[in-house]
């Protein structure tokens, strides 16, 4: 997630896990690329969940474009999957248009 870039005190383990995933994706891409497998890292910003779809705060944040919906992430993944076989998008960050303007 994008929260790997917004780190504060007490986020050591979280940061380590997130950066570990980035390293894993790079190594996996290099290892499997020779076999024709593409590996991309998707970093979603603040995203709402249908599990809490009646949450008024979430609905308001989505309406204000401070939070994404799962469908927004799916569009980005679709983009990754529709690239020519010779190309790989190594990393994509998808954030709400207004997330950083709170």
Secondary structure, DSSP 8 states (H G I E B T S, - for coil): -GGGGS--TT-HHHHHHHHHHHHHHHHHHHHHHTTT----EEEE-SB--GGGTT-HHHHHHHHTTSSB-HHHHHHHHHHHHTS-TT----EEEE--TTGGG-
